[in-house]
Amino acid sequence: MSITLELPQELANELSGEAGRLGLSLPDYVLRLLSVTKGGGEASKTGADVVAYWQNEGLIGYRSDITDSQKRSRQLRAQAENRVRE
């Protein structure tokens, strides 16, 4: 099935940028978005549902530069504890 949509330019640019960031074509990215939301936006029921959703969205493993997550967490906590508020 084929569908043609007229999108506002700002939305089209945003979708194209996100698709490129994920290494997907725009049609593939839009298909991914539609397949995730087809369930009517139901909340995940189990931890496995959440992990599957995160994997589908490309959120798991996208920060390959962080090799030690606990060390990174300690660094972020130290930065937050020592920040100066104006």
C-alpha positions as CSV (number, residue, x, y, z in Angstrom):
1,M,0.0,0.0,0.0
2,S,1.3,3.5,-0.8
3,I,0.3,6.7,1.0
4,T,1.3,10.2,0.0
5,L,1.4,12.9,2.7
6,E,2.1,16.6,2.6
7,L,4.2,17.5,5.6
8,P,5.1,20.9,6.9
9,Q,8.7,21.6,5.9
10,E,9.9,21.9,9.5
11,L,8.5,18.4,10.3
12,A,9.9,16.9,7.2
13,N,13.4,18.3,8.0
14,E,13.1,17.0,11.6
15,L,12.1,13.5,10.4
16,S,14.8,13.5,7.8
17,G,17.5,14.5,10.3
18,E,16.4,11.8,12.8
19,A,16.3,9.2,10.1
20,G,19.8,10.1,9.0
21,R,21.1,10.0,12.6
22,L,19.8,6.5,12.9
23,G,21.1,5.5,9.5
24,L,17.7,4.9,8.0
25,S,16.0,6.2,4.9
26,L,13.1,8.6,5.6
27,P,10.4,6.0,4.4
28,D,12.0,3.3,6.7
29,Y,12.1,5.7,9.7
30,V,8.4,6.8,9.2
31,L,7.4,3.1,8.9
32,R,9.2,2.4,12.1
33,L,7.4,5.3,13.8
34,L,4.0,4.2,12.6
35,S,4.6,0.5,13.6
36,V,5.5,1.6,17.1
37,T,2.4,3.7,17.6
38,K,-0.1,1.4,15.9
39,G,-1.0,-0.1,19.3
40,G,-2.8,3.2,20.2
41,G,0.0,4.3,22.5
42,E,-0.6,1.6,25.1
43,A,1.9,1.6,28.0
44,S,4.4,-1.2,28.2
45,K,3.4,-3.9,30.6
46,T,6.6,-5.6,31.4
47,G,10.3,-4.8,31.5
48,A,10.8,-7.0,28.4
49,D,8.3,-4.7,26.6
50,V,10.3,-1.7,27.6
51,V,13.6,-3.2,26.5
52,A,12.0,-4.3,23.2
53,Y,10.8,-0.8,22.6
54,W,14.2,0.7,23.4
55,Q,15.9,-1.7,21.0
56,N,13.3,-0.9,18.3
57,E,14.0,2.8,18.8
58,G,17.8,2.3,18.6
59,L,18.3,3.5,22.2
60,I,20.3,0.5,23.4
61,G,23.9,0.6,22.5
62,Y,23.9,3.9,20.7
63,R,26.5,5.3,23.1
64,S,29.3,2.9,22.2
65,D,31.8,5.5,23.5
66,I,30.7,4.6,27.1
67,T,32.5,1.4,27.9
68,D,32.1,1.5,31.7
69,S,28.5,2.6,32.6
70,Q,29.1,2.7,36.3
71,K,32.2,4.9,35.9
72,R,30.2,7.2,33.6
73,S,27.3,7.4,36.2
74,R,29.8,8.4,38.9
75,Q,31.2,11.1,36.7
76,L,27.7,12.5,36.0
77,R,26.8,12.4,39.7
78,A,30.0,14.3,40.6
79,Q,29.3,16.9,38.0
80,A,25.8,17.4,39.2
81,E,26.9,17.6,42.9
82,N,29.6,20.2,42.1
83,R,27.7,22.4,39.6
84,V,27.3,26.1,40.5
85,R,23.8,27.5,40.2
86,E,23.4,31.1,39.3
